[in-house]
Amino acid sequence: MVQDTRAHVTNVLVIGSGGAGLRAAIAAWEVGREVVVLGKRQRTDAHTVLASGGINAALGTVDPDDSWQQHFADTYREGYHLGHPRAVELLAREAPVALAELEAWGCELARTPDGALDQRYFGAHTYRRTCYAGDYTGRALLGTLDDRVAELGIPVRAEEYVSQLLVHDGRCFGALAFHLGSGERTVFYADAVVLAAGGHTRLWRRSTSRRDENTGDGMALALQAGCRVGDPELVQFHPTGMVTPPDMEGVLVTEAMRGEGARLYNAEGERYMQRYDPERAELSTRDRVALANYLEIAEGRGTPNGGVYLDLTHRDRDDIITQLPRMYRQFMESAMLDLSTDPVEVAPTAHYSMGGVVVEPDSHATDVEGLYAAGEVTAGVHGANRLGGNSLVETVVFGRRAGAAAAAFSASCDVQLRQRATVAAAEDELLSLVTTGDEFARPLQRRLREAMTDHCGVVRDDAGLAAGLEVVADLRAHLDDVDVRPSAEGYGDLAHLLDLRASLLAAEATLRCAQQRRESRGAHNRADHPDVDPELRLTLTLRLADDGGLVLDRQPLPDVPAELQAWLDEAGDLDVAGRLLE
């Protein structure tokens, strides 16, 4: 690697160039702070672009009876009461303002004939509250935020891999990063840091995440810095990922297809969702539809390629192309399938991390002074099941809050902390990884993904989770023998090893919490514990001990405020006990 380490000084450092990171940067800049954004990928290529279906806000443009209180009730209820009530309240209350900001910055969302923002149905929402840009809403949102960042002159440094957060005496003062191409190291000194580095769904073989993203590196950075992680076992498996061709396995088939009327059939021609959820059918919650798809396949009613059929052939071709242009092109180009004439095969695919770094709901501050977090890397909003359309609005609502809080902390600092010994130790550790060995990171990553798929998928049990932990321990024993050396293509080997190390830590956290959550609730299904346990309405938290082991604790959740509890009482509770597994 390049031997000299450069230094860069700023007020607020943002790690992650997706929706949450860019919105945090804008918020910090708007109150006068200097900001730098670091991204692992090229600009405008963050994971946010893959969020296709829409973004939620109770605007009432299509259904005037909608309200932010109903948005709260739907989100909290369908999260099986594991969301933090304050976080869910802020999401629902501030979503309309967040949408208005995006509109003002030029985000081109679909409109009704009278010019208002159009809104479509997504699963388990009481009203139509999902705004959209065709089926590429995430790309539209990220492009809008990036344009705003460019307009403000906020620097975004692409292909920067953060190897370690810099912490001294419980305070974060920056990060060490290296450039994926040149290997050049930079110490980014900052008053405050916002971590917006995504989730850990790439730990599974069939995943909507692309290679080298969502590897759990955000969770690992936070754990190693002294933060707690909460409920990493709560992972959303999207009901509909592509099955064929093989190089497209797991790629998202947006929920907007079901919002536009697509139906699910098994290989016997049965429209089975009416058996699992007679009232909502295909517009049921993602956890129910994913589990139903899983059971149809596991019980022998799947398609030849191990999926089920998603059928939109009753819709007009022009309507499909207008409402779902990206999906139409995706299937036509990859599998020569026309959505207007051909049912497509789909199966559950790891999609979203609902657990993550524990944060204070209002400021999104972590346990470490000066360190904030936002977006998928955090816990608190979605509970045990995320409603479609809530992820994008989470990025802008809490990205803004985290950025503003980080800026306020920066403004309160009289001096900027630096600690040379911490920086030197981080550099030494990074340099020590560049060495020859007999193993390669990629095959070890594949072994981990296979193990997580086999032992910690849609349905889990104690024996499988224990087997998964054995695989993690075995893979960890190989870390010191991984070959890492620069090449003409850059420092990809080093990034892959760091991804692997982070993934193993995130996988262990996930498996251990999955063992302790001895119930079935939302996306977490235990074949050996099919009922909900009321005593487990809490957050399972983990922290990293001095010896490197994970220490598990239980954090109670606060009660819902009385004025919002009334909305929940009116909706009634979910009948989830033993609902599908028995």
N, C-alpha and C positions, 0 to 999 in steps of 0.2 A: 504493500500500500504506500501511497504518498506519505513521506515521513513527517512533514510539517503539518501541524494542525492549525487551521485558521480559526479566528474568533469573530463572531458577529454579535452585536449588542442591540437589544430592542426592549421595548416595554412589555409587550405581550407576544408570546410565541404560540402559534396554533399548529398542532400536529394533526394533519389530515386535511385534505383539500376537497372533501365532499360537501354536501349541503350544510351539515352542522358546523364544519370548520370554517367555511366561507362566511356563513351568517355570523359566527362569533367574531371573525376578523372585522366585518363591517361594523358590528356593534362597538367594538373596542376603538376602531378608527374614528367613529362618529363623535366620540367624547374626547378626542385629542391625543390618543395614545399612538405610539409607533408600533406597527404590527408586522410580523413576518409569518407567512404560511408555508409549511412544508408538506409535500405530497410525495408518495411513493411512485405514483404513475404520472404520465404526462397531464398537463393541465386539461381540465374538463373531461377527464377519463376516470373519475372516481366511481366507486360502486353505486353512487346515487343515480347514475344514468340508467341503471338496470331496473329501477323502480318505475314500473310502467303504468299501472292502473289509474292512480289518481292521488289526490290530496284532500283531506277532510276539513270541513269547517261548517258549522251550523249557520249557513247564510239564509236559508229559507227561500232561495230564489225559485226553486221548483216545488218544494213542499213548505208552505209558509208556516206550518205549525212547528217546525223544527226549532230547537233552542240549544244553547250551549249546555244547559242542564241535562237535556236528553242525550246529548253527545257524551257528557260525563257518565250518565247512567249506563248507556250502552257499552262504553269502554270499560268501566269498572266491573260491571256485571259479567260481561263476556270474558274478562280477565280472571274470572273465578275468585274475585275478592283478594287477589294477591298484589294488585297495584297499590302504590302509595296514594291515598286519597288526595293529598295536596298536589302531587304531580299530575294526576289525572285531571283535577280541577283546572290547573293552570293550562294544560294542553287544550281542554275544551273551551275555556273562557277566552284564551288569547288567539285561538286559531283564526277567527274572522279578521283580526287586525293583521296577522301574519299574511293572510291571503291578499288583503288590501295593499300591503307593502309590495308583494310580488307583482300585483297588477300595476302599481305605480312605477315599478322598475321595468315594465315592459314584458312581463311573462305572458305569452300568448296561450290562453286557456280557451276551451270551447265555450261558445255562447249560445244562449237561447235566441229565438227569432227576435225578441225585443231587446237584445243586447246585454242581458244579464249573464252572469256566469252560469253555465249549465252544470247540473249535478246529476250523477247516475247512482244507481243502487250498488252497494257492495254488501257482502255477506254479513248478516246479523245487525245491520244498522236499521233503526226504526224508520228513518226517513232517507230520502235521497240527499246525501250531503257530500258526495265525492266529486270534486271538481277535477277536470282532466284536460290533457292535451293529447287527443287520440289515445294511443297506448304507448306513449313515450313521455309521460309527465315528468319523470325524474330528469330526463335529459333537458326538457324545457326549463325546469326549475334550476338545475345546475348552471345552464347557460345564462340564465338571468342573473344569478348571483355572481357568476364569473364576470359578466359584463359590468356589474356594479363595482366589483373589486378592482377591475381594470380602470374604470372611470375615476375611482378614488386614488389610484396609484399605489395600491397595497401590493408589495412584492409577494409573488408565489414562486417558490423554488421547487421545481419538479425533480423526480428521481432521487430524492433524499430519503435515506433509510435511517430512522432513529433507533440506535442500538441501546440507549439507556437514558432515562430521566436522571437529572443531577439533583441530588437531595442531600442537605446537610442539616443536622439537628431538627429534623422534621419539617424542613422548608424546601420547596422545589425552586431551583434558581436557573433552570434551563434544561438543555438536552445535548447529547453528543450524537452526531449524525455523520453518515458518509454518503458520497455520491455513488449511485449504482454503476455509473459508467467509468468515471475516473478513479474512484476510490478515495477522493479527497475528503479528509475529515474536517468537520467544522464543529466547534463548540458554540452553541447558541445560548448566550447569556440573556436572561429575561427576568423581569420582576414577577411575572405570572405566566403560567402555561395553561393552555386549553388542549386537552386530549380529546380528539375526535377521530379515532383511528379504526372505527368499525368493530364488527363482531367476530365470531369464531365458527361460522358455518362451513368453512372450507375443511373442517375436520372430518366431514362425512364424504363418502365416495360420490354419492349423487347429491349435488349441491347447485344452487343457483349462482353461487359465487364463481368468479373466474380464478384461474391460477394466480397464486401469489397475492391474493387479497383475502381479508377476513380469516386470517390464520390464527387469530387469538393474540396477536402481538400487542394490541392495545390493552387487553386484560393483563397480559404478562408484564408489560411496562408498569402498569399501575400497582400490581402486586409487589413487584420488586422495589417500587418506590415507597411502599408502606401503606398502600390503600387496601381496603377490603373490597372483595368481589361478592356480589349477592346473586343467588339463584341461577348459576350458569347452566344448571340442568334444564331450565325452561327454554327450550329451543323450538322454534316454530318450523314444522315441516309443511311446506306449501303443498296443497293437495295435488297440484298439477304441474309437474315438471316433464319435459320431453323424455321419451324412452329411446327413440331411434331418430336418426342414425347414431351409432355409438359415440361419435365425436360431439354430439349435441346432448348427450344424456345429462339430465338434471337441469337443463336450461329452462328458465321460467316460462310457463304458459300463463299469462296474466289472468287474475281473477276478473278482470274486465270482460273476459269472454263469457263467464257465467253471469256477470252483470248484464250482458247483452243477450242472455237467454240460452247459453249453451247447456246441454243436458249430459249427464253421466250415465253410461250403460256398461254392464259387464259383458263378458263374452257370450252369455246366454241371451243377450238382448233385453235384459231386465233393467228398467230405470230405477235403480236400487236406492237412491237417496230418499225416495218417498218412504222407504222402510226404516231408515235411520233417523230421519227428521221429517215427519209428514207435513208439517206446517211450512218449513222453509226450504226443504229439499236442497237443491244445488246452491242456494243462497244461505245455507247454514254457516256456522262459524268454521274457520279454517281447521281448527283442531278436530271437529267432528267429521268434516269432509275428508281430511287426510286419514283419519283412523278408519273411516268407512272404506276408502280406497284401499288402504293397507289390508283390511280384513277380506275384502272381495278377492284380492290377489292371493293372500295367504291361504284362503279356503278353497282355492282352485277354480275361481270364476274369472280369472284374469285373461288377458289377451295373449297371443302367442309370444309376444316379447316381454311379458311380465308387467303389463299395465292394465288400464281400463280405457274405455272409449269416451272421449269428450266430443260431443256432436253439436255442430252449429249449422248443419245442412238445411235446416228449415228456414234459415234467414237468407234474404236476397244478397247476391254477390256484391252488388254495389254498396249496400248498407254495411256489409262486413269490411270492405275496403275503406269505407269512409270512417267507420268507428274504430276499426282495429287494423290500421294499415301495417303496423310493424309485425303483428302476429301473422297476417296474411302472407307477407313477404317472407317471414321466418320459415314457415312451413313449406311454402312454394320453392324457396331457394335451397333449403337443406334436405327436404324429403320428397319434393315434387308432389306435394299434397295441396289440393285446393279446398280451403275450409268450407266453401259453399257446396261442395259435392262429396267431400271425404271426411269421415270421423277420424280423429287423431288419437294416438295412444299416449297416455299420461300416467304418471305415478308420483307418489309423495317424494319431495326433494327438500333437503335442509335449506332453509330460507332466511331465518332471522333469529338473532340472539335477543331474547327478551330479558335475560339476566345480564349482569355486567358490573361495572364499577359502582359502588355505593356512593351516592351523592346526596347533598342536602337539596330538597326539591326546589326552593326558590332561587338559589344562586348557582346550583349545580357544583358547589364546592365539594371536593373529596376530603378524606381524612388528613391529607398532607397540605400544609399551609402553602398558599400560592399556586396550587394545582386544582384545576377545574376540568370537568369532562362533559361532553354532550353527544347526543346521537346514539347510534346502536351500541357503542361501547359501554353505555350506562344501563343500570337497572332502575326500576321504579314505576314506569308508566304502564307497561302492557300486562303485568301480572303473568298469568299462565296461558294467555292466548292473546295475540295481537290482532286487532281488527284491521282489515285491508284499508289502506289510505291513511292510517295513523302514523306510519313511519316518516313520511315526508313532512308532515306538519310538525312532528316531534323535532326534526332537524332545525326547522326555522324558529320555532317557539323557544326551544331550550338552547339552540346555538346563540340566539340573541341574548338570552339571560346569562349564559356562561361567559360570553364575551364581555357583556357589561360589567359583570361581577369581577372578572379578571382585570378589566380596566380600572375599576374603582380601587381594587387592591394595589395595583401599580401606582395609582395616584397618591395612595397613602404612604408609600415607601419613601423614607428619607435618603436611603442609600440602597444600591443594588448589591445583593449578596454574591460573592464569589468565593469558592473554596478550592484551592489548587490541588489538594490531596485527593478530593473526590473526582476531579477531572482527570488527574493522572491515573487513578485506579480504573476509571472507565475506559481510558485509552489503552492501558495495558491489557485489560480483559479483551477488548476488541482485537487488538493486534495478535494476541495469543491464539486466536481462532484461525488465523491464516497459516495453515500447515498441511503437510501431506498426510494421507491416511488411506486405509483400505475400503472405507465405506463412502457412499454418496448419499446426499440428503434426500434426493428425489425418491429413491426406492423406499427409504425409511418413512417418508411422508405418506407414500401409498399404503404401506403396511398399517400405519395409524388410521388412515381413512377407512380401510377395510375393517379394522377392529371396531371403530366407532359405529360403523354401519351395522355390523353383526351384533354388537353387544349393547349399543346405546341409541337405537333408532326410534322409530315411532312407538314401538312397544318394547319395554325393558323388563328384566327380572333380576333378582339378586345374584344368581349364579352367573348370568351374562355380564353384569357390571363388575363382578369380581374378576372374571376372565379379562375384561377390558383393562383393568388396572394392572394385571400381570403383563399384558402386552406393553403398556406404557412403561413399566419398570424395565422390561427387556430392551425396549428401544432406547431408553435413556442411557443404558449401559454402553451403547454404541456411539454416543455423542463425541467422545474424545478421539474417535478414530475416523471422523468424517474428513474427507479430502476437500480442502478449500484453498484455491489458488487463483490468482488473477488470470484473465484470458483476454483475447482480443475483443471479446464482447463485454468485458467489464468485470464487475464484482458480484455477479449473480450467485456464485457458489456461497459466498459469505451471507448474502441475504437469505438463501435457502436454508442454511444452517440455523440462522437466527429465527427464521420462521418455524423451523422444526422444533427448536428449543421452546419457543413460545407456545406452539401447538401442544407439546407434551404437557406443559404446565396447565394450559387451559383444559386439555382433555382430562387430566387428573382431577382438576377442580369440578368439572362436569360430572364425572363418574362418581366422585365421593358424595356430592350433593344429591345425585340421583339415587344413590344407596340410602341416604338418610330420609329422602322424601318418600316414605312408605305409604303412598296413596296414588290414586289416579285423579288428576286435576288438570283440565285443559290439555295442553300439548304433552304433558308428562303422564304416560300410561304405564302402569306397573301391572303386568299380568298376574303377579303374586299378591298384589294389593289393589283390587279393582275399585274400591270405594274411596270416597273423599273422607279424609280425617280432619274434623274441625279443629283439632289441636295443631294442625300444620298450616293454619292460616297465618303464616309468618314468613320472614325472609331468612333463608339459610345463607350465612355469610362465611367467608374464608379469608384468612390473612396468612401471610408468609412468615413463619417463625425464623429465628436467627439461624437455626440449623438447616433451613431450606424446606422444612416440612410445612404442610398446610394445616392450619388450626381452624376447626369448624365451630361456629357459634350460631345462635338463633336470635333473631332480632324481631320483636313484636311489631306489628303494624298498628298505626293509630286508627281510631274510629272515624267513620265518615261523619262530617258535620251534619247536624240534624236537618238543615234545610235541603241538603242533597240526599240524605237518607230517605226522605219522603219520595223522591223520584225513583229510588230503587224499590221501595215498598210497593209503589204503584205497578212497577214492571213485574214484580214477583221474582222468585229465585229460580236458578237453573236446576233442572232435575238431572244431576250428573252422577249420582251414586250408582255405581255398577252399570252405567248406561249402555256400554257396548261390549265390554270385555267378558262379561259373564255368559 
